[in-house]
Amino acid sequence: MDQLHEKSKGGRPRDPVWNEFEIVNDPQKKRLCACVWCRQEMKSEPKRMLLHLTNKCVGVDFETKQKYIARCSTEATKLPRPPKDDTASLLNVNRITQIAAPTSRKIVVAGGNFHTAFIHFVASLTGKPRPRVCFLPTAAGDRDSTIMTFYQDCASLDVEPHVQLSFVSSSKHHQSFDDVLLSMDAIVCSGGNTLNQQAIWRAQGIDIVLRKAWERGIVLGGASAGSLCWFEEGTTDGRPKELSTVKCLGFLQGSHCPHYDGEPERRTFYHKLVYSGEMKPGYACDNDAGIYFEDFSVKNILSARAEAKVYYVSVADGKLSELELPTTHYIKSSPWQRQVRRRGGACSTMTRGIALSKPLCRFDGLVVVGMEDPHEKNRLVLTNFRATASMVATSAASLPLANTVRDLQWVNATIVAAAIGKDIQLVQVPPAGDGTVGCLMGGPITMAHSDAIREMAMPPPGVGRDGCILSGGFDETVCVTDLDKEDVVLKFDARNVVSSVRWMPGECTVHRGTKFQLCVDVANHVSWTTDGGMFSLADLRVRSSTGQIHFESPLAFGHSGGLFSHDYLSPTTVVLGYESGHVACMDLRRPTKEAWYGRCIHSFQPTSQHSYAVYKTPLAAVGDVRKLPSSTAEVALFGASGWVA
């Protein structure tokens, strides 16, 4: 490298920036040099090389980068102002000024408990009205419970939460880490094992992507392992038996010790390392306390609890110094939530809307319903059913959505799948009665429907169809979609607008005519009804129409209005609900004279004009039919004028 300091032909010393570059030893690559930090090749032009070191290099250390940023700042102040009509010179000044003043880099760290309050603070730093916040749970091993906690922490905030897993498969994950992480406004890292986190990040190249995100101004943050990772080094409990040290990304200078008040041995161990010189001086954070770094310097000392403090630990005059940094910013969650106007009575806690989706109820009293309101269209409303039933006036929380909600289904106890237009949106919902609204889990999942989805159904547990959802739409199609892969498994032509869809509840033999029979089982067969009065079964193992069997509705020619819903009393008995208020039952085991028809057992209707058993239902129209879980022979009917069991 001595040749770099020699004088060139004109007598001028070579630019010091050459200390960070080497000539490419390739005759076919003349006038090219390579960065010694990241091996990136470029033209041998000092301005281009300087721009690379200050804005683009992903390997340069902190001190070197700061040296060249300071040089750019000095050069920018010495440049004469060009004439207004000198466009080329103006562009040159702007280029160097851009190097001198890079995008603001923001990192928020905490000793522990990086929950709603800190996520809210991170979101506020993005400057976006609804920022995209990505959770990176590598240190926690992509554990489901950690991911669910993140969604719960975001439930009361106006953010769009995302999760990027590190344990991935190329067959299921079609976006690179760059594509996902660099599209976010903020990235929050989980706590856990820092040693494993750093090893996986380096193996997957995530460490380089995170540096790019930091350079671009994407806000970074986390607690425990999610705070330690941004410093040069720190203390970790990631090895057996005792605490140890770990080398990290080095975005922030010095060392770090999380859980300063939560784990007593941390304080003693950190003091020993700093005093002996084995570890650089640095910052120690109690649980619920943190630091906001901006452009390499401390901007704010944060605390979500009065007793939580931040300290700077160093050695001064041969003695250990533990300096308490005064809190400058007390943070709170400031949850975003909208209360829906009350209308007085216990059963009128929600506004009167133009349309409501079918409601979902949970064991703890939570009720979820999609609402289209004249003033605030397309909202998901959550309220407490038990409080309403006990005549306690309660308010309801609501979440704005991009389109009208036609149907809702539980994916599990805390996640709801909402049919929003042609797509499906997953929503994280909070515990009943905590006063918060749900939050969207990523963006909408695109389905194969060309028109709005009307109804969905989740498969019964234990049938091997986990992650799949059945949907029927106004586009006269029925789809089976894998939510995990976001991919359509099967698509059927329903021949009319689909009104309801169901998975078969058990095994049976279905007859079609006298010479044909179909063995139906719960894992491989689905059914649907259409507005035109058709009831259909389909085999998921057969992609063509030969795997379908269609039944004309028993009341297709004897009533007015469409066939709106169906459900199963047993694997062989189907209950059908009609727009006219009729209810009919059909036995799938018995053929009729016409091979295309099923056999009608009995029907209920407002008047005694039918040869079958007559029941005068109080409903003007049946909108939904649901079998009661506690009964083998009872269904609940929902529709105009209320509901009846």
C-alpha positions as CSV (number, residue, x, y, z in Angstrom):
1,M,0.0,0.0,0.0
2,D,3.1,2.3,0.2
3,Q,2.6,3.2,-3.5
4,L,-0.7,4.9,-2.6
5,H,1.2,7.7,-0.8
6,E,3.7,8.4,-3.6
7,K,3.3,11.5,-5.6
8,S,1.7,11.2,-9.0
9,K,3.2,12.6,-12.2
10,G,1.9,16.1,-11.6
11,G,3.5,16.2,-8.1
12,R,0.2,15.9,-6.3
13,P,-0.1,13.3,-3.5
14,R,-2.7,10.6,-4.2
15,D,-6.0,11.1,-2.4
16,P,-6.0,9.4,1.1
17,V,-9.3,7.7,0.1
18,W,-7.0,5.2,-1.8
19,N,-6.1,3.8,1.6
20,E,-9.4,2.0,1.6
21,F,-9.1,0.6,-2.0
22,E,-6.9,-1.7,-4.0
23,I,-6.3,-1.8,-7.8
24,V,-8.1,-4.7,-9.4
25,N,-5.4,-7.1,-10.8
26,D,-7.2,-8.0,-14.0
27,P,-6.1,-6.7,-17.5
28,Q,-9.7,-6.8,-18.6
29,K,-10.8,-4.5,-15.8
30,K,-8.6,-1.4,-16.3
31,R,-9.2,1.7,-14.2
32,L,-11.2,-0.4,-11.6
33,C,-10.5,-0.6,-7.9
34,A,-12.0,-2.7,-5.1
35,C,-13.1,-1.6,-1.6
36,V,-11.0,-3.4,1.0
37,W,-14.0,-3.5,3.4
38,C,-16.7,-5.1,1.1
39,R,-14.8,-6.0,-2.1
40,Q,-17.2,-3.8,-4.2
41,E,-15.5,-2.9,-7.6
42,M,-15.9,0.6,-9.1
43,K,-14.1,3.2,-11.2
44,S,-11.0,4.6,-9.8
45,E,-12.5,8.1,-9.2
46,P,-12.0,9.6,-5.7
47,K,-15.4,11.2,-5.6
48,R,-17.1,7.9,-6.5
49,M,-15.0,6.1,-3.9
50,L,-15.8,8.6,-1.3
51,L,-19.5,8.3,-2.0
52,H,-19.2,4.5,-1.6
53,L,-17.5,4.7,1.8
54,T,-20.0,7.2,3.3
55,N,-23.2,6.0,1.9
56,K,-23.0,2.5,0.4
57,C,-20.3,0.4,2.0
58,V,-21.7,-2.4,4.2
59,G,-18.4,-3.4,5.8
60,V,-16.6,-0.2,6.7
61,D,-16.0,0.3,10.5
62,F,-17.5,3.1,12.5
63,E,-14.4,5.3,12.9
64,T,-13.3,5.1,9.2
65,K,-16.8,6.1,8.1
66,Q,-17.0,9.0,10.4
67,K,-13.6,10.3,9.2
68,Y,-14.8,10.4,5.6
69,I,-18.2,11.9,6.5
70,A,-16.4,14.7,8.4
71,R,-14.1,15.3,5.4
72,C,-17.2,15.6,3.1
73,S,-18.8,18.1,5.4
74,T,-15.6,20.2,5.4
75,E,-15.3,20.1,1.6
76,A,-19.0,21.0,1.2
77,T,-18.6,24.2,3.2
78,K,-15.6,25.3,1.1
79,L,-17.3,25.0,-2.3
80,P,-18.0,28.3,-4.0
81,R,-21.7,28.8,-4.9
82,P,-22.1,28.4,-8.7
83,P,-24.2,30.7,-10.8
84,K,-27.9,29.8,-10.9
85,D,-27.8,28.9,-14.5
86,D,-24.8,26.5,-14.0
87,T,-26.9,23.3,-13.7
88,A,-23.9,20.9,-13.8
89,S,-22.1,22.7,-10.9
90,L,-25.4,22.8,-8.9
91,L,-25.7,19.1,-9.3
92,N,-22.1,18.6,-8.2
93,V,-22.7,20.7,-5.0
94,N,-25.9,18.8,-4.2
95,R,-24.0,15.5,-4.6
96,I,-21.4,16.4,-2.1
97,T,-23.9,18.0,0.3
98,Q,-25.9,14.8,0.1
99,I,-22.7,12.9,1.2
100,A,-22.1,15.4,4.0
101,A,-25.7,15.1,5.3
102,P,-26.8,11.4,5.0
103,T,-30.2,10.1,5.9
104,S,-30.8,10.3,9.7
105,R,-30.1,7.0,11.3
106,K,-32.3,6.0,14.2
107,I,-32.0,3.2,16.7
108,V,-34.1,2.7,19.8
109,V,-32.9,0.2,22.5
110,A,-34.3,-1.0,25.8
111,G,-33.0,-3.2,28.6
112,G,-36.1,-5.3,28.5
113,N,-39.9,-5.3,27.8
114,F,-40.0,-3.7,24.4
115,H,-43.8,-3.7,24.3
116,T,-46.5,-1.3,23.2
117,A,-45.0,1.9,24.7
118,F,-41.6,1.4,22.9
119,I,-43.2,0.2,19.6
120,H,-45.4,3.3,19.7
121,F,-42.3,5.5,20.1
122,V,-40.5,3.7,17.3
123,A,-43.6,4.2,15.0
124,S,-43.6,7.9,15.8
125,L,-40.0,8.3,14.6
126,T,-40.9,7.0,11.1
127,G,-43.0,10.1,10.4
128,K,-45.6,7.9,8.6
129,P,-49.3,8.0,9.5
130,R,-49.6,4.2,9.5
131,P,-46.0,2.8,9.4
132,R,-45.1,-0.7,8.4
133,V,-43.3,-2.3,11.4
134,C,-41.5,-5.6,10.9
135,F,-40.8,-8.0,13.7
136,L,-37.6,-10.1,13.4
137,P,-37.8,-12.9,16.0
138,T,-34.5,-14.6,15.2
139,A,-33.2,-14.6,18.8
140,A,-36.4,-16.3,20.0
141,G,-36.1,-19.0,17.4
142,D,-39.1,-17.6,15.5
143,R,-41.3,-18.9,18.4
144,D,-45.0,-18.5,17.9
145,S,-45.7,-17.2,21.4
146,T,-43.2,-14.4,20.8
147,I,-44.8,-13.5,17.5
148,M,-48.3,-13.5,19.1
149,T,-47.1,-11.1,21.8
150,F,-45.8,-8.7,19.2
151,Y,-49.2,-8.7,17.4
152,Q,-50.9,-8.1,20.8
153,D,-48.5,-5.2,21.5
154,C,-49.4,-3.7,18.2
155,A,-53.2,-4.2,18.6
156,S,-53.8,-0.7,20.1
157,L,-51.5,1.1,17.7
158,D,-52.1,2.5,14.2
159,V,-49.4,0.5,12.6
160,E,-49.2,-2.2,10.0
161,P,-47.4,-5.1,11.7
162,H,-45.3,-7.6,9.7
163,V,-43.1,-10.6,10.7
164,Q,-40.0,-11.8,9.0
165,L,-39.0,-15.3,9.9
166,S,-35.3,-16.4,9.8
167,F,-36.0,-20.2,9.7
168,V,-37.4,-20.2,6.2
169,S,-37.8,-22.5,3.2
170,S,-37.3,-21.5,-0.4
171,S,-40.4,-23.4,-1.4
172,K,-42.7,-21.4,0.9
173,H,-41.0,-18.0,1.1
174,H,-40.7,-16.3,-2.3
175,Q,-39.4,-12.9,-1.2
176,S,-35.8,-12.2,-0.2
177,F,-34.8,-10.7,3.1
178,D,-33.9,-7.5,1.2
179,D,-37.3,-7.3,-0.4
180,V,-39.2,-7.6,2.9
181,L,-36.9,-5.7,5.4
182,L,-36.0,-2.8,3.1
183,S,-39.7,-2.1,2.3
184,M,-40.5,-1.4,6.0
185,D,-40.6,1.8,7.9
186,A,-39.3,0.2,11.1
187,I,-37.7,-3.1,12.2
188,V,-38.0,-4.4,15.8
189,C,-35.9,-7.4,16.9
190,S,-37.0,-9.8,19.6
191,G,-35.2,-10.8,22.8
192,G,-33.6,-14.3,23.1
193,N,-30.2,-15.8,22.4
194,T,-27.9,-13.2,21.0
195,L,-25.2,-15.7,20.0
196,N,-27.6,-17.7,17.9
197,Q,-29.1,-14.5,16.5
198,Q,-25.8,-13.2,15.3
199,A,-24.7,-16.6,13.8
200,I,-28.0,-16.9,11.8
201,W,-27.9,-13.4,10.6
202,R,-24.4,-13.8,9.2
203,A,-25.3,-17.1,7.6
204,Q,-28.4,-15.7,6.0
205,G,-26.9,-12.3,5.1
206,I,-29.4,-10.5,7.3
207,D,-26.7,-8.5,9.0
208,I,-25.9,-6.9,5.7
209,V,-29.5,-6.2,5.0
210,L,-29.9,-4.6,8.4
211,R,-27.0,-2.3,7.7
212,K,-28.6,-1.2,4.5
213,A,-31.9,-0.5,6.3
214,W,-30.0,1.5,8.9
215,E,-28.2,3.5,6.2
216,R,-31.6,4.2,4.5
217,G,-33.1,5.7,7.6
218,I,-35.4,2.7,8.5
219,V,-35.9,2.9,12.3
220,L,-34.3,0.0,14.1
221,G,-35.1,-1.2,17.7
222,G,-35.5,-3.9,20.2
223,A,-34.8,-5.0,23.8
224,S,-32.6,-7.6,25.4
225,A,-31.0,-9.4,22.4
226,G,-32.9,-7.0,20.2
227,S,-30.9,-4.1,21.8
228,L,-27.6,-5.7,22.3
229,C,-27.3,-6.7,18.6
230,W,-26.8,-3.0,17.5
231,F,-23.6,-2.4,19.6
232,E,-20.1,-3.6,19.2
233,E,-20.2,-6.0,22.1
234,G,-22.1,-6.8,25.3
235,T,-23.1,-9.4,27.9
236,T,-25.2,-12.4,27.1
237,D,-26.7,-15.4,28.8
238,G,-26.7,-17.4,25.6
239,R,-24.2,-20.0,26.8
240,P,-24.6,-22.7,29.5
241,K,-23.7,-22.2,33.2
242,E,-22.6,-18.6,33.2
243,L,-22.8,-15.2,31.5
244,S,-20.4,-14.5,28.7
245,T,-19.6,-11.9,26.0
246,V,-20.8,-11.6,22.4
247,K,-19.6,-9.5,19.4
248,C,-22.4,-7.9,17.5
249,L,-23.1,-5.7,14.5
250,G,-21.3,-2.6,15.7
251,F,-23.7,0.0,14.4
252,L,-23.4,1.8,17.7
253,Q,-20.1,2.3,19.4
254,G,-19.1,0.7,22.7
255,S,-20.8,-2.0,24.7
256,H,-24.2,-2.7,26.2
257,C,-25.7,-4.5,29.1
258,P,-29.5,-5.2,29.1
259,H,-31.6,-6.4,32.1
260,Y,-29.5,-4.2,34.4
261,D,-32.0,-4.3,37.2
262,G,-33.8,-7.5,36.3
263,E,-30.8,-9.9,36.6
264,P,-28.4,-9.0,39.5
265,E,-25.5,-11.0,38.2
266,R,-25.5,-8.8,35.0
267,R,-24.5,-5.7,36.9
268,T,-21.6,-7.4,38.6
269,F,-20.4,-9.1,35.5
270,Y,-20.5,-6.0,33.4
271,H,-18.6,-3.9,36.0
272,K,-15.9,-6.6,36.0
273,L,-15.5,-6.6,32.3
274,V,-15.4,-2.8,31.9
275,Y,-13.0,-2.2,34.8
276,S,-10.6,-4.9,33.6
277,G,-10.6,-3.5,30.0
278,E,-12.0,-6.7,28.6
279,M,-15.0,-4.8,27.3
280,K,-15.4,-1.3,26.1
281,P,-17.3,1.3,28.1
282,G,-21.0,1.4,27.3
283,Y,-24.6,1.7,28.2
284,A,-26.5,-0.3,30.8
285,C,-30.4,-0.3,30.7
286,D,-32.9,-1.4,33.3
287,N,-36.0,-3.2,32.1
288,D,-38.5,-0.6,30.7
289,A,-35.7,1.9,30.2
290,G,-34.0,2.7,26.9
291,I,-32.1,5.0,24.7
292,Y,-32.9,6.7,21.4
293,F,-29.8,7.1,19.2
294,E,-29.8,9.4,16.2
295,D,-26.8,9.7,13.9
296,F,-24.5,7.9,16.3
297,S,-25.3,10.0,19.4
298,V,-27.7,9.8,22.3
299,K,-30.8,11.8,21.5
300,N,-33.2,10.8,24.3
301,I,-33.1,8.7,27.5
302,L,-36.4,6.9,27.6
303,S,-38.4,5.3,30.4
304,A,-41.8,3.6,30.6
305,R,-41.5,3.2,34.4
306,A,-40.4,5.8,36.9
307,E,-37.9,3.5,38.6
308,A,-36.3,2.3,35.3
309,K,-32.9,4.0,34.6
310,V,-30.1,4.1,32.1
311,Y,-26.4,4.2,33.1
312,Y,-23.1,4.9,31.3
313,V,-20.4,2.5,32.7
314,S,-16.7,3.4,32.2
315,V,-13.4,3.7,33.9
316,A,-12.3,7.2,35.1
317,D,-9.1,7.9,37.0
318,G,-8.5,4.2,37.6
319,K,-11.9,3.8,39.2
320,L,-15.2,2.3,37.8
321,S,-17.7,5.0,37.0
322,E,-21.5,4.3,36.8
323,L,-23.1,7.5,35.7
324,E,-26.9,7.6,35.8
325,L,-28.2,9.4,32.7
326,P,-31.3,11.5,33.5
327,T,-34.5,10.5,31.8
328,T,-35.5,13.0,29.1
329,H,-38.6,11.3,27.7
330,Y,-41.2,9.3,29.6
331,I,-43.1,7.2,27.1
332,K,-46.5,5.6,27.3
333,S,-48.4,3.4,24.8
334,S,-50.9,6.1,23.7
335,P,-53.1,3.4,22.1
336,W,-54.9,4.3,18.9
337,Q,-58.5,3.3,19.2
338,R,-61.8,4.6,18.1
339,Q,-64.9,4.2,20.2
340,V,-68.1,3.5,18.2
341,R,-71.0,5.7,19.3
342,R,-73.5,4.1,21.8
343,R,-77.2,4.1,21.0
344,G,-78.5,3.6,24.5
345,G,-79.6,0.0,25.2
346,A,-77.5,-3.0,26.2
347,C,-77.9,-4.6,22.7
348,S,-77.2,-1.4,20.8
349,T,-73.6,-0.7,21.7
350,M,-72.7,-0.4,18.0
351,T,-73.9,2.2,15.5
352,R,-76.7,1.3,13.2
353,G,-75.0,0.3,9.9
354,I,-76.0,-0.2,6.4
355,A,-74.8,-3.8,6.5
356,L,-73.3,-6.2,9.0
357,S,-71.3,-9.4,8.4
358,K,-72.1,-12.6,10.2
359,P,-70.8,-12.2,13.8
360,L,-68.1,-14.2,15.5
361,C,-68.2,-15.0,19.2
362,R,-65.4,-16.2,21.5
363,F,-65.4,-18.1,24.8
364,D,-64.4,-15.0,26.8
365,G,-67.4,-12.9,25.5
366,L,-65.7,-11.1,22.6
367,V,-67.9,-10.4,19.6
368,V,-66.4,-9.5,16.2
369,V,-68.5,-8.2,13.4
370,G,-67.8,-6.3,10.1
371,M,-69.8,-3.2,9.7
372,E,-70.6,-0.8,6.8
373,D,-71.6,2.5,8.3
374,P,-73.0,5.6,6.5
375,H,-70.4,7.8,8.3
376,E,-67.4,5.5,8.8
377,K,-67.6,2.9,6.1
378,N,-66.0,-0.6,6.3
379,R,-65.0,-1.2,9.9
380,L,-64.3,-4.2,12.1
381,V,-66.1,-3.8,15.4
382,L,-65.2,-5.6,18.7
383,T,-67.4,-5.6,21.7
384,N,-68.1,-7.6,24.9
385,F,-71.0,-9.9,24.5
386,R,-71.2,-10.9,28.1
387,A,-71.4,-7.3,29.3
388,T,-74.1,-6.6,26.7
389,A,-76.1,-9.6,27.7
390,S,-76.0,-8.6,31.4
391,M,-77.5,-5.2,30.6
392,V,-74.2,-3.3,31.1
393,A,-73.7,-0.5,28.6
394,T,-70.3,-1.0,27.0
395,S,-68.5,0.7,24.2
396,A,-67.1,-1.1,21.2
397,A,-63.7,-0.6,19.6
398,S,-63.4,-0.5,15.8
399,L,-60.7,-0.9,13.1
400,P,-60.9,0.7,9.6
401,L,-60.7,-1.7,6.7
402,A,-60.0,-1.2,3.0
403,N,-63.2,-2.8,1.8
404,T,-66.6,-4.2,2.9
405,V,-66.4,-7.2,5.2
406,R,-68.7,-10.0,3.9
407,D,-67.7,-12.8,6.3
408,L,-65.4,-13.6,9.3
409,Q,-63.9,-16.9,10.4
410,W,-61.7,-17.8,13.4
411,V,-58.2,-19.1,12.3
412,N,-57.4,-19.7,16.0
413,A,-58.4,-18.1,19.3
414,T,-56.7,-14.8,18.6
415,I,-56.6,-14.5,14.7
416,V,-59.6,-13.7,12.5
417,A,-59.8,-14.2,8.7
418,A,-61.9,-11.4,7.2
419,A,-63.3,-11.6,3.7
420,I,-62.6,-8.0,2.4
421,G,-63.7,-7.6,-1.2
422,K,-61.8,-10.2,-3.3
423,D,-59.1,-10.7,-0.7
424,I,-58.7,-12.2,2.8
425,Q,-57.2,-10.1,5.6
426,L,-55.9,-11.7,8.8
427,V,-56.6,-9.6,11.9
428,Q,-55.1,-10.1,15.4
429,V,-57.8,-9.5,18.1
430,P,-57.2,-8.7,21.8
431,P,-58.7,-10.4,24.9
432,A,-62.3,-9.4,25.5
433,G,-62.7,-6.3,27.7
434,D,-59.2,-4.8,27.4
435,G,-60.5,-1.8,25.6
436,T,-58.3,-2.2,22.5
437,V,-59.0,-2.9,18.9
438,G,-57.4,-5.5,16.7
439,C,-54.6,-4.9,14.3
440,L,-54.0,-6.1,10.7
441,M,-51.4,-8.9,10.2
442,G,-49.6,-7.8,7.1
443,G,-51.3,-7.0,3.8
444,P,-54.3,-8.7,2.2
445,I,-53.9,-12.2,0.9
446,T,-54.9,-12.3,-2.8
447,M,-57.4,-15.0,-3.7
448,A,-58.4,-16.4,-7.1
449,H,-61.8,-14.7,-7.0
450,S,-62.6,-12.0,-9.6
451,D,-65.4,-10.6,-7.5
452,A,-66.1,-10.2,-3.8
453,I,-66.0,-13.2,-1.5
454,R,-69.4,-13.9,0.1
455,E,-68.6,-16.7,2.6
456,M,-65.7,-18.6,4.0
457,A,-65.2,-21.8,6.0
458,M,-62.2,-23.2,8.0
459,P,-61.6,-27.0,8.0
460,P,-62.3,-29.0,11.1
461,P,-59.2,-29.6,13.2
462,G,-57.2,-32.8,12.8
463,V,-58.2,-33.5,9.1
464,G,-54.8,-32.6,7.6
465,R,-56.0,-29.3,6.0
466,D,-54.5,-26.9,8.5
467,G,-53.9,-23.5,7.0
468,C,-56.5,-23.9,4.2
469,I,-59.6,-21.9,3.9
470,L,-62.7,-22.5,1.7
471,S,-64.3,-19.5,0.0
472,G,-67.3,-18.8,-2.3
473,G,-67.8,-15.6,-4.2
474,F,-70.1,-13.5,-6.3
475,D,-67.9,-14.6,-9.3
476,E,-69.7,-18.0,-9.2
477,T,-66.5,-19.8,-8.1
478,V,-65.5,-21.8,-5.0
479,C,-61.8,-21.8,-4.0
480,V,-59.6,-23.7,-1.5
481,T,-56.6,-21.5,-0.6
482,D,-53.5,-22.3,1.5
483,L,-53.1,-19.2,3.8
484,D,-49.5,-20.2,4.7
485,K,-48.3,-20.4,1.1
486,E,-50.8,-17.7,-0.1
487,D,-51.6,-20.0,-3.0
488,V,-54.8,-21.4,-4.5
489,V,-55.1,-25.2,-4.1
490,L,-58.3,-25.7,-6.1
491,K,-61.0,-23.7,-7.9
492,F,-64.5,-24.9,-8.8
493,D,-67.1,-23.5,-11.2
494,A,-70.3,-23.1,-9.0
495,R,-72.5,-22.1,-12.0
496,N,-74.2,-19.4,-9.9
497,V,-73.5,-16.9,-7.2
498,V,-72.3,-18.9,-4.2
499,S,-74.3,-18.2,-1.0
500,S,-72.6,-20.6,1.5
501,V,-69.7,-23.0,1.8
502,R,-69.0,-25.8,4.3
503,W,-66.5,-28.6,4.9
504,M,-68.1,-32.1,5.2
505,P,-68.5,-33.0,8.9
506,G,-67.8,-36.8,8.5
507,E,-67.9,-39.8,6.3
508,C,-70.9,-41.0,4.3
509,T,-72.0,-42.5,1.0
510,V,-73.8,-40.1,-1.4
511,H,-76.0,-41.5,-4.1
512,R,-76.7,-39.9,-7.5
513,G,-79.1,-42.0,-9.4
514,T,-79.4,-45.8,-9.0
515,K,-76.0,-46.7,-10.5
516,F,-73.7,-44.0,-9.0
517,Q,-72.5,-43.5,-5.5
518,L,-69.8,-41.3,-4.0
519,C,-67.9,-42.0,-0.7
520,V,-67.5,-38.7,1.1
521,D,-65.0,-37.9,3.9
522,V,-64.3,-34.8,5.9
523,A,-60.7,-34.2,4.7
524,N,-61.4,-34.4,1.0
525,H,-64.9,-33.1,0.4
526,V,-66.6,-29.7,0.5
527,S,-70.1,-28.4,-0.3
528,W,-71.8,-25.2,-1.3
529,T,-75.1,-23.6,-2.1
530,T,-76.0,-21.0,-4.7
531,D,-78.6,-18.3,-5.0
532,G,-80.2,-20.2,-7.9
533,G,-81.1,-23.1,-5.5
534,M,-78.3,-25.6,-6.2
535,F,-76.6,-27.7,-3.5
536,S,-73.3,-29.2,-4.6
537,L,-70.5,-31.5,-3.3
538,A,-67.0,-31.6,-4.6
539,D,-64.0,-33.9,-4.2
540,L,-60.8,-32.0,-3.5
541,R,-58.8,-34.8,-5.0
542,V,-60.4,-34.4,-8.5
543,R,-59.7,-31.1,-10.3
544,S,-62.3,-31.6,-13.1
545,S,-66.1,-31.4,-12.9
546,T,-66.3,-35.3,-12.7
547,G,-65.5,-34.8,-9.0
548,Q,-68.6,-32.8,-8.4
549,I,-72.2,-33.9,-7.6
550,H,-75.1,-31.4,-7.8
551,F,-78.5,-31.5,-6.2
552,E,-81.4,-29.3,-7.2
553,S,-82.9,-27.7,-4.0
554,P,-86.0,-29.4,-2.7
555,L,-87.9,-26.1,-2.8
556,A,-86.4,-24.8,-6.0
557,F,-89.8,-24.7,-7.7
558,G,-92.1,-24.1,-4.8
559,H,-90.9,-20.9,-3.2
560,S,-89.8,-17.4,-4.0
561,G,-86.2,-16.2,-3.3
562,G,-82.8,-17.8,-3.2
563,L,-81.1,-20.5,-1.2
564,F,-79.0,-18.6,1.3
565,S,-77.3,-21.1,3.6
566,H,-76.8,-24.7,4.7
567,D,-75.3,-26.7,7.5
568,Y,-75.1,-30.4,8.6
569,L,-77.1,-32.0,11.4
570,S,-75.1,-35.2,10.6
571,P,-72.8,-36.3,7.8
572,T,-75.8,-37.4,5.8
573,T,-78.4,-34.7,6.7
574,V,-78.3,-31.2,5.3
575,V,-80.4,-28.3,6.6
576,L,-81.1,-25.6,3.9
577,G,-82.2,-22.0,4.7
578,Y,-84.1,-19.8,2.1
579,E,-84.7,-16.2,1.5
580,S,-88.4,-16.8,1.8
581,G,-88.1,-18.1,5.4
582,H,-88.4,-21.8,4.5
583,V,-86.1,-24.4,6.0
584,A,-85.7,-27.8,4.4
585,C,-83.7,-30.9,5.3
586,M,-82.2,-33.3,2.7
587,D,-81.0,-36.9,3.2
588,L,-77.9,-37.5,1.0
589,R,-78.1,-41.3,1.3
590,R,-81.4,-41.9,-0.6
591,P,-81.8,-41.6,-4.4
592,T,-84.9,-40.2,-5.9
593,K,-86.7,-40.8,-9.2
594,E,-84.7,-38.0,-10.8
595,A,-81.0,-38.7,-10.4
596,W,-80.3,-34.9,-10.2
597,Y,-82.4,-34.4,-7.0
598,G,-81.9,-35.2,-3.4
599,R,-84.7,-36.5,-1.2
600,C,-86.5,-33.9,1.0
601,I,-87.3,-35.1,4.5
602,H,-89.4,-32.2,5.6
603,S,-89.6,-28.4,5.3
604,F,-90.7,-25.5,7.5
605,Q,-92.8,-22.7,6.0
606,P,-95.1,-19.9,7.1
607,T,-98.2,-21.6,5.7
608,S,-99.5,-25.1,5.5
609,Q,-99.3,-25.5,1.7
610,H,-96.7,-28.3,1.6
611,S,-97.1,-32.0,1.9
612,Y,-94.2,-32.3,4.4
613,A,-94.2,-31.4,8.1
614,V,-94.9,-27.7,8.5
615,Y,-93.3,-25.2,10.9
616,K,-94.1,-21.6,10.9
617,T,-90.7,-19.9,11.4
618,P,-90.8,-16.3,12.8
619,L,-88.1,-15.3,10.3
620,A,-89.1,-13.3,7.2
621,A,-85.9,-14.6,5.6
622,V,-83.2,-17.1,6.7
623,G,-79.7,-15.7,6.2
624,D,-77.6,-18.3,8.0
625,V,-78.0,-21.8,9.4
626,R,-75.7,-23.1,12.1
627,K,-75.9,-26.4,13.9
628,L,-75.9,-26.0,17.7
629,P,-72.7,-27.6,19.1
630,S,-74.5,-29.0,22.1
631,S,-77.2,-30.8,20.1
632,T,-77.5,-33.5,17.5
633,A,-80.9,-32.4,16.1
634,E,-81.1,-28.6,16.6
635,V,-79.9,-25.7,14.4
636,A,-79.9,-21.9,15.0
637,L,-81.4,-19.8,12.2
638,F,-80.3,-16.3,11.7
639,G,-82.1,-13.8,9.4
640,A,-84.5,-10.9,9.0
641,S,-86.4,-10.1,12.2
642,G,-83.9,-11.8,14.5
643,W,-82.9,-15.4,15.1
644,V,-84.4,-18.6,16.5
645,A,-83.0,-21.9,17.7
